[in-house]
């Protein structure tokens, strides 16, 4: 680089102006300047109900079926009303960033304990108020496959969260 600058001084009288342009590989992007991908979720989110999971590479078939039955048969709404967002497919975002961007009225956080922040660090099975809505933290979907006590606690809190009782 110094060599180039020294050579430029030799030929400077031949030109009106010089511009030193750095190659793109030399340009460093700040963390805050990174362009985030848009949030990727399943469903329509019309009723501003959000379900957060964290499952790589995707939800297990049994868990997906359980969530589908919960939405369509137990709660009796369609996926047009609900958004199911997998943190593993939205790695540019923290739970807080997702909540701030979507501003859901009702949120169920399924597990997601590996994403520590003020939303995922509280007690489970208790509806809590957070900014624009209510949040319910529960175990990951796999915890409800065969544990009827967990299923009962889950259903009781979902009824409270969604005012189904």
C-alpha positions in Angstrom: 0.0 0.0 0.0 2.9 2.4 0.9 4.5 1.6 -2.4 1.4 2.5 -4.3 1.1 5.8 -2.5 4.8 6.6 -3.3 4.2 5.8 -7.0 1.1 8.0 -7.0 3.2 11.0 -6.0 5.4 10.4 -9.1 2.5 10.6 -11.5 0.3 13.1 -9.6 1.2 16.0 -11.9 -0.3 14.1 -14.8 -3.9 14.0 -13.3 -6.3 16.5 -11.8 -7.5 14.3 -9.0 -6.8 10.9 -7.5 -9.2 8.6 -5.6 -8.0 5.7 -3.5 -10.7 3.0 -3.7 -10.5 0.1 -1.3 -11.5 -3.4 -2.5 -14.8 -4.7 -1.0 -12.8 -7.4 0.9 -11.1 -4.6 2.8 -14.4 -3.0 3.8 -15.6 -4.2 7.2 -19.3 -4.1 8.0 -20.3 -3.2 11.5 -22.5 -5.7 13.3 -25.3 -3.1 13.5 -25.1 -2.5 9.7 -25.7 -6.1 8.8 -28.9 -6.6 6.8 -31.2 -9.0 8.5 -33.3 -11.5 6.6 -37.1 -10.9 7.0 -38.7 -13.0 9.7 -39.7 -16.4 8.4 -42.8 -18.0 10.0 -45.7 -20.3 9.2 -49.3 -19.0 9.4 -51.0 -15.7 8.9 -50.7 -13.9 12.2 -54.1 -12.2 11.7 -55.0 -12.4 15.4 -51.5 -11.5 16.5 -51.0 -14.8 18.2 -47.4 -16.0 18.1 -45.9 -19.4 18.9 -42.1 -19.5 19.2 -40.2 -22.8 19.0 -36.5 -23.5 18.6 -36.0 -26.8 16.7 -33.2 -27.8 14.4 -33.6 -28.4 11.5 -37.3 -28.3 11.9 -40.1 -29.5 14.2 -40.4 -33.2 14.6 -43.5 -34.6 12.8 -45.1 -35.6 16.1 -44.5 -32.1 17.6 -45.9 -30.4 14.4 -49.0 -32.6 14.6 -49.5 -31.8 18.3 -49.3 -28.0 17.6 -51.6 -28.4 14.6 -54.2 -30.3 16.8 -53.8 -27.6 19.5 -54.5 -24.8 17.1 -57.2 -26.4 14.9 -59.0 -28.7 17.3 -58.5 -27.5 20.8 -58.3 -23.7 20.3 -60.5 -24.0 17.2 -58.9 -21.4 15.0 -57.0 -21.6 11.7 -53.3 -21.1 11.0 -54.3 -17.8 9.3 -54.8 -16.4 12.8 -51.5 -17.8 14.3 -47.8 -17.4 13.4 -45.5 -20.3 14.2 -41.9 -19.0 14.2 -38.9 -21.3 14.6 -35.9 -19.5 16.1 -33.6 -22.0 14.4 -34.8 -20.6 11.1 -34.5 -17.0 12.2 -31.0 -16.9 13.6 -30.5 -13.2 12.9 -33.0 -12.4 15.6 -33.2 -12.8 19.4 -36.5 -13.5 21.1 -36.7 -9.8 22.2 -36.1 -8.6 18.6 -38.8 -10.8 17.3 -41.2 -9.6 19.9 -40.4 -6.0 19.2 -40.7 -6.4 15.5 -44.0 -8.4 15.5 -45.7 -6.9 18.6 -47.9 -9.9 19.2 -50.9 -9.6 21.5 -50.5 -13.3 22.7 -47.3 -15.3 22.7 -46.5 -18.9 23.7 -42.8 -19.5 24.0 -42.2 -23.3 23.7 -38.9 -24.0 25.4 -36.3 -21.6 23.9 -34.4 -21.7 27.2 -31.1 -21.4 25.3 -32.1 -17.9 24.3 -31.8 -16.2 27.7 -33.4 -12.8 28.0 -36.1 -11.1 30.1 -38.8 -13.1 28.2 -37.3 -16.6 28.4 -36.0 -16.4 31.9 -39.1 -16.3 34.0 -41.4 -19.0 35.5 -43.1 -21.4 33.3 -46.9 -22.0 33.1 -47.7 -18.4 34.2 -49.2 -15.8 31.9 -47.1 -12.6 32.1 -47.7 -9.1 30.7 -45.0 -7.8 28.4 -45.2 -4.5 26.5 -47.9 -5.0 23.9 -49.4 -8.3 25.1 -49.3 -11.4 27.2 -46.6 -14.1 27.2 -46.8 -17.7 28.3 -43.6 -19.7 28.7 -43.9 -23.5 28.5 -41.7 -26.5 27.9 -40.7 -27.4 24.4 -43.3 -29.4 22.4 -41.5 -32.7 23.0 -42.4 -32.5 26.7 -46.1 -33.0 26.0 -45.8 -36.2 24.0 -46.6 -38.6 26.8 -46.8 -36.5 30.0 -50.5 -35.9 30.8 -49.7 -33.6 33.8 -47.7 -31.3 31.5 -50.5 -31.4 29.0 -53.1 -30.4 31.6 -51.0 -27.5 32.9 -50.4 -26.4 29.3 -54.0 -26.5 28.4 -55.1 -24.6 31.5 -52.7 -21.8 30.8 -53.5 -21.6 27.1 -57.2 -21.2 28.1 -56.2 -18.3 30.4 -53.9 -16.7 27.8 -56.5 -16.9 25.0 -59.5 -16.2 27.2 -61.1 -19.6 26.3 -62.5 -20.3 29.7 
